[in-house]
Amino acid sequence: MIRLLGGLLLLLQITWGGPGFAATPVQDERLIIVSFADRGINAAPAGAPGDFYTPGPVGVAGGYATTAWSRRLTRRLARDYQLELVTDWPIQSLGVHCAVFRVGGTGPIEDMMRRLGEDARVDGVQRLNTFRVLGAHREAPGAGLGALELDAAHRLSTGRNVRVAVVDTGIDVHHPDLAGQIVEMKDLVSDAQGDHDDVHGTAVAGIIAALADNQQGIVGVAPGAKLMSLRACWPQGPADPGAVCNSLTLARALDVVTRLKPDVLNLSLAGPADPLLNALLAAVLDAGVVVVAAAPAEDGEGVAFPTADERVIRVETTGAGGTGYRAVRAPGQDVLTTFPHGGYDFISGSSFAAAHVSGVVALLLEMHPGMPATEVRELLLDSSQDFQRTVPAGERQGGAPRRGLRAANDEPTCALMTHLGHGAVCAQPDAPPLRRAPLVREQAS
C-alpha cells in the first residue's frame, strides 16, 4: 500500500550538533529514506507537544512516538545492508515509519536502493527532495502592481479566529504587527523552538494576518486570523529571503498539519514530485483543509509539488504571465510586508501572492464556517481569476462580462462578497473603513 512511496533520495544530510540538536541539513549524496508500514504506530503514546525527533544510535528510540517493532526492523535493516542510521521517525497520519540511512562506500548507491526495494519488509525507498520558497527581496519599490483594497471586506470579515497554518521558514513572533497572532509554533528543522529572524516566513505571515488598529505598520488581509507557524525550511543566508526545505522536514510538517487540522494551509514553496509528500498532502486535503500554494513562474518536469494536486488552490502573481493551468492571481510584486526585528520592506514572488489568497480564504471562512474546500477553490477560480484587474468585457460568461474582484469601481473583494450575498456594505461608500495606520516604508533592520 505504501509502495507508492518508492523512489530515490536526493542527497541532503541531516547533521546533528549533539544530543537534542539538529543543525541545518547539508548536502550528502549517500543518504536514502526507507519507509515501511507499521500498524502499531497510531497506538503508541503521543510525543509531547513541540517535540523534535532527537536522533540516537541505531536501534535507540528518538523523541517522537514509535513502536518497538519499528525500532527492531530499523535496526535489522541497518545490520542486513550495513547502513548507518541517521534518524528515523513515524508518520502517524499514514501509519508509516521512515528511516534515513547513509550508504557506506564511494560507489553508486543505485544497487543498494534496488536491493532495498526488493526487500519484502520495505514499502518504499525515495529521494529526499529539495524544495525552495518562491520569493525575492527588492531593495526598493518598482512599478508595483498594488495590493488588495480591503476596507469594504473588513466591514464584513477580518477572518476572526480562522486558523492558517504556514509551512515555511520561521516567523518573528515578537514583530509588533504579529504579536499574539501565532497560536502554534513548531520547529521541524531544529529543536530551538525559539524566536526566528527568518525573512520569508515573517513576510508571508504579515501579508496574511498583520494586526489592525495597533497604529503601526501594515494591516494583513485577514487581521483576525490566527497563525500556526510550522518551520520546515531554513534560510540560505542571514537576512536572505531565499530558503530551502527537504522531504524530511516537509513530511514532518504535513504530518503535524493532519493532527492540528487548521482551516487553511499556506505552502509558498515548490519542488519536484515526491511520493511521500504527495500522500501526506492528500491526507491533509482529505481532512477538509483548504490548501493554498504558490505556483512557480514556469512549470517544468522538475516542479510538481504541491500544485500538481488539482484540489490545491494554485496562485500566480498578477501580471507575471500564466503557465496554462487554472490559477487564481493575486498581488506578488513589490509587496510591503513585515520583516524580522520589527522591520518592513518590499518583497516579490508568487509566495506572497499565495499569502494574499490564504488571507482571502480566511475572510470567506469567517463568514461561512465549514464551507467545503472544493467549494472555496471553485468559488475563487470561477468568480475571480485575478484579484486586481477587471476582466476584459470580451471575456464573456453566459453573455455577460465576467467580473474580477476589481469590478467597475468596486474594491477588489466586493464582487466576491456580493456573489456570496454579503455585498450590501460595498454599496455604502460612507461606511467607516477599518482604521489603520499609514503604511510604513522603511528598510528591514
Summary of the structure (lengths in Angstrom):
residues: 445
radius of gyration: 22.4
end to end distance: 50.3
largest distance: 75.3
contacts: 1643
relative contact order: 0.14
helix: 25%
strand: 23%
